[in-house]
């Protein structure tokens, strides 16, 4: 195999990986937002405002924190890039080395739980908000939303052939 063909194969793999990240992240973010902004409130539970958390984080560091910035960080940087990268290049390799422990749905749910710990336990603290948002209703709606995000993310990745 020549250097040019290796480079071409690497480029194709990179674009496939990016495409899978964006597609799976899109569907997972839509599921997360649908749960947190439509289903949960219609059931009488809290309404999620993830762009508000992003705005608070940006503002805490003196960065532009308008609505556009909050939505951009939540949807594009986190939903389409950050969380999918975390699954594909951090969590999934570790999970696969642990052996079969309930299969991908269990791994995806655990990943979603980890995302919740990161977002509601960590990012809120960095943004100057109360630890786990004082364990109010939004905390638990966010837990369900992050687990849903993880499951949808991995389901879509698997649907398109990523293992």
N, C-alpha and C positions, 0 to 999 in steps of 0.2 A: 504494500500500500504506500503510495507516494505521500509526501508532505501535504500537497495540495488536496488530495482526497481525504486525508485525515482532518485537515482544517475544514473542509466542506462538511464532513460528517459531524464535527464538533459544533459547527455553526448551526446545522440542522437540529441537532439535539438541544442546543441552547434555545432556539426559537420555539421548538416544541414544548420545552419546559416552561418558557415564559407564557406561551399561549395557554397551556394547561393551568398555570397559576392564575392567570387573569380570568379564564372561564370559570374555574372552580371557585375562586374568590368572589366573583360576581354573584353566582348563585347562592353561595354561603352568606354573603353580606345581605342580599335581598331577603333570604330566609330570616336572618337575624333581625333586620329592620322590620319586616312584616310581623314577626313575633312581638318585638318590643314596642312597636308604634301602632299596631292595629289589633292584633289578637289579644295580647295581654290587657290593654285598657278596656277592650270590649268585654272581657271576663271580670272586670272590676279590680284588676291589679294595676301596678304602677306602669307608667309610660317611660320607655327608655329614651334618652337623649344623648347618644354617643358623640354626636358632633359637639354637644355642650361640654363633654369631658375633654375633647380635643381642644376646644377653644380655651378652656380653663388652663390646660397644660401650656398651650402657646403663650397665653397671657402671663402666666407665672414666670416665664423666661423673657418677657418683654418682646415677644414676636407678634406679628400681626395676628389678631385673634377674632376677626369678623366671622360671620356665618360661612362665607365661602371657604375661608381657611379651615374652619372646623369640619365642614363636609369633605373638603379635599383630603385632609389628614385621615378622617375616619374611613371614607369610602376607598380612596385610591391608595394612599400609603399603607394603611393598616389592612383593609379588607382585600385588596387585590394583590398586594405585594408582601407586606410584613408577615401576616399570619400564614399565607401559603408557603413562604420561604421557610418559616419556622417548622411547618409540618414536613415539607419535602427534604430539608437539609439538616434539621436538628432532631426533631422528635421521632419521625419515622425510622431513621437509621438505628436509633437507640431501641425503639420498640421492637423492630424486627430482630435485633440481636437477643432480646429477652425470650424469644420463642413464642409459640402460640399461647396466648393468654386471653382467649375469648375472641380472637380475630380482630379484623379491622374496626368493627363497630365499637368494641371496648376501647381500643387504642384511640379512636377518634373522639370518644366521649371523655377519656382522660385528658387528651390534648385540649379539648374545649374547657375542661375544668382548669387546666393550667393557664389557659388564656384568661379566664375569669380571675384567677389569682393575680396574674400579671396586671390586668387592666384595672380591676376594682380594688385590689390590694396594694398594687405598686404605683400605677400611673396616677391614681387619685391622690396618693400621698405626695408624689412629685408635683402635682398641680395645686397642692395646698388645701385639698379637700379632706374631710374627715376619713379616718381609717375605715375601709370597707363601707364608706358612706353611712356610718353608724348602724349598719345592718338593718336599714329600712327596707321597705318593699322593693325598691329599685335594685337593691343588692341581689335579691333572690330572682327577680325577673332577668337580671343580667346573667346570673348563673345559668338559668335555663337557655337564654339566648346564646351564650358562648358555647355551651354543650351542643346546641342545635347547629351553630356555625361549624363546629368541628366535624360533626357527623355529615352535614351536607357537603362540606369541603371535600372530605375523603370519599364520599359516595360519588361525587361528580368526577373526581380524579380517577377513581376506579372505573367509572363508566367509560371514560376516554382512554383507558388502558394503562394508566400509571399505577404501579403497585407500590 
